[in-house]
Amino acid sequence: MITKLKVRLGGDPCLRNQSSAVDSVGPGERILIKSMIATMYDQDGIGLAAPQVGINKRILVADIGDGPLAVINPSVVKAEGSCILEEGCLSVPETTIIIKRPQKIKLKYTDEENVVIEKDFDDLMARVLLHEIDHLDGKLIIDYKDLEENKEPHKKKAKDSPL
């Protein structure tokens, strides 16, 4: 049975800590990834980072409808273009923020089998990955409020898709 985890909310200190790199993906990390995916689906999310479930490791999961992707120790190699969209977050419920992010990224990461991958992502998947990488760095969507477009956070409807 896969355990669903508790999603940490805004004021939790775990969300503000820098996450540490994973030395090697083993059984414990694979169990965590399965639990994170189950939790993401249970919360109707499309992305979830380990700090959001109280673990400051550089692990994230995402699924925009193509099946789940587990990303360990991500680093952005290249970013291109820009796109401005509204984002929500499971750790900051009922709030959306307009955020400008690159439209395309090249990401280097390790997968669940300890294989280092370099892959291009664009549009929604690039945005989800960048959002979750922010979590790994202790950053939340509310940190983007200083942008001109973000003078006031937007209250979101109950069924909007959070990241």
C-alpha positions as CSV (number, residue, x, y, z in Angstrom):
1,M,0.0,0.0,0.0
2,I,1.3,3.4,-0.9
3,T,1.2,6.0,1.8
4,K,-0.2,9.5,1.0
5,L,1.8,12.2,2.7
6,K,0.7,15.5,4.4
7,V,1.2,18.6,2.2
8,R,2.9,21.3,4.2
9,L,1.3,24.8,4.0
10,G,2.8,28.3,3.7
11,G,4.3,29.0,7.1
12,D,6.0,25.6,7.5
13,P,9.8,26.2,7.8
14,C,10.5,23.1,5.6
15,L,9.2,25.1,2.6
16,R,11.8,27.8,3.1
17,N,14.9,25.5,3.5
18,Q,17.3,24.8,0.7
19,S,17.0,21.1,-0.2
20,S,20.1,18.9,-0.3
21,A,21.2,16.8,-3.3
22,V,20.4,13.1,-3.4
23,D,23.7,11.0,-3.5
24,S,22.1,7.9,-5.0
25,V,18.5,6.9,-5.6
26,G,17.7,3.8,-3.6
27,P,14.7,2.0,-2.2
28,G,13.9,4.7,0.3
29,E,13.8,7.4,-2.5
30,R,11.7,5.2,-4.7
31,I,9.2,4.7,-2.0
32,L,9.1,8.4,-1.3
33,I,8.6,9.1,-5.1
34,K,5.6,6.6,-5.2
35,S,4.1,8.3,-2.1
36,M,4.7,11.8,-3.6
37,I,2.9,10.8,-6.8
38,A,0.0,9.3,-4.9
39,T,-0.2,12.5,-2.8
40,M,0.0,14.7,-5.9
41,Y,-2.9,12.8,-7.5
42,D,-4.9,12.8,-4.3
43,Q,-4.6,16.6,-4.1
44,D,-5.5,17.1,-7.8
45,G,-2.0,18.6,-8.4
46,I,0.2,18.4,-11.4
47,G,3.5,18.8,-9.5
48,L,4.9,18.2,-6.0
49,A,8.3,18.7,-4.5
50,A,9.8,16.8,-1.6
51,P,9.8,19.9,0.7
52,Q,6.1,20.1,0.3
53,V,5.8,16.8,2.2
54,G,8.4,17.8,4.8
55,I,11.6,16.3,3.2
56,N,14.3,18.7,2.1
57,K,15.8,16.5,-0.7
58,R,16.1,17.6,-4.3
59,I,13.2,15.3,-5.6
60,L,10.1,16.4,-7.4
61,V,7.3,14.7,-9.3
62,A,5.1,16.0,-12.1
63,D,2.3,14.8,-14.4
64,I,0.5,17.1,-16.8
65,G,-1.4,14.2,-18.3
66,D,1.4,12.2,-20.0
67,G,2.1,10.0,-16.9
68,P,4.2,10.7,-13.9
69,L,7.8,11.9,-14.1
70,A,10.2,11.7,-11.2
71,V,13.1,14.2,-11.2
72,I,16.0,14.0,-8.8
73,N,18.7,16.7,-8.5
74,P,17.4,18.9,-11.3
75,S,19.4,21.8,-12.8
76,V,18.4,24.1,-15.6
77,V,21.0,23.9,-18.3
78,K,19.3,26.4,-20.7
79,A,16.2,28.5,-20.7
80,E,14.5,30.3,-23.7
81,G,11.6,32.5,-24.3
82,S,9.1,33.7,-21.8
83,C,5.5,33.2,-20.9
84,I,3.3,34.9,-18.3
85,L,0.7,32.7,-16.6
86,E,-1.2,32.4,-13.4
87,E,0.1,29.6,-11.0
88,G,-1.4,28.0,-8.0
89,C,0.3,25.8,-5.4
90,L,-0.8,23.0,-3.1
91,S,1.2,24.6,-0.3
92,V,-0.5,28.0,-0.8
93,P,-4.1,27.0,-1.2
94,E,-6.7,29.4,-2.6
95,T,-4.1,31.7,-4.1
96,T,-2.8,32.2,-7.6
97,I,0.0,34.5,-8.7
98,I,0.9,35.7,-12.2
99,I,4.4,34.6,-12.9
100,K,6.8,35.1,-15.8
101,R,8.9,32.0,-16.6
102,P,10.9,30.7,-19.5
103,Q,8.8,28.9,-22.1
104,K,11.4,26.3,-22.9
105,I,14.1,24.7,-20.7
106,K,16.8,22.1,-21.0
107,L,16.9,20.2,-17.7
108,K,19.6,17.9,-16.4
109,Y,18.5,15.5,-13.8
110,T,18.7,11.9,-12.4
111,D,15.9,9.5,-12.9
112,E,14.7,6.7,-10.5
113,E,17.3,4.3,-11.9
114,N,20.2,6.7,-11.2
115,V,20.5,7.6,-14.9
116,V,21.5,11.2,-15.6
117,I,19.3,12.6,-18.3
118,E,19.4,15.9,-20.2
119,K,16.0,16.7,-21.8
120,D,14.1,19.6,-23.3
121,F,10.7,20.6,-21.8
122,D,8.4,23.4,-22.9
123,D,5.1,25.2,-22.2
124,L,3.2,23.7,-19.2
125,M,5.7,21.0,-18.3
126,A,8.6,23.5,-18.3
127,R,6.5,25.8,-16.0
128,V,5.6,22.9,-13.6
129,L,9.2,21.8,-13.4
130,L,10.4,25.4,-12.7
131,H,7.7,25.8,-10.1
132,E,8.8,22.6,-8.3
133,I,12.5,23.5,-8.6
134,D,11.6,26.8,-6.8
135,H,10.3,24.6,-3.9
136,L,13.7,22.8,-3.8
137,D,15.3,26.2,-3.4
138,G,13.0,27.3,-0.6
139,K,10.9,29.7,-2.8
140,L,7.1,29.9,-3.0
141,I,4.8,31.5,-5.5
142,I,4.1,34.3,-3.1
143,D,7.7,35.4,-3.4
144,Y,6.8,36.6,-6.9
145,K,4.3,39.2,-5.5
146,D,6.8,42.0,-6.1
147,L,6.3,41.8,-9.9
148,E,4.2,44.6,-11.2
149,E,1.4,42.2,-12.3
150,N,1.3,40.7,-8.8
151,K,0.3,43.6,-6.6
152,E,-2.5,41.4,-5.1
153,P,-2.6,37.6,-5.1
154,H,-5.7,36.3,-6.8
155,K,-8.1,34.1,-4.9
156,K,-8.6,31.0,-6.8
157,K,-11.7,28.8,-7.3
158,A,-11.8,25.5,-5.5
159,K,-11.2,23.3,-8.7
160,D,-8.5,25.3,-10.4
161,S,-5.4,23.1,-11.1
162,P,-2.7,23.8,-8.6
163,L,0.9,22.9,-9.3
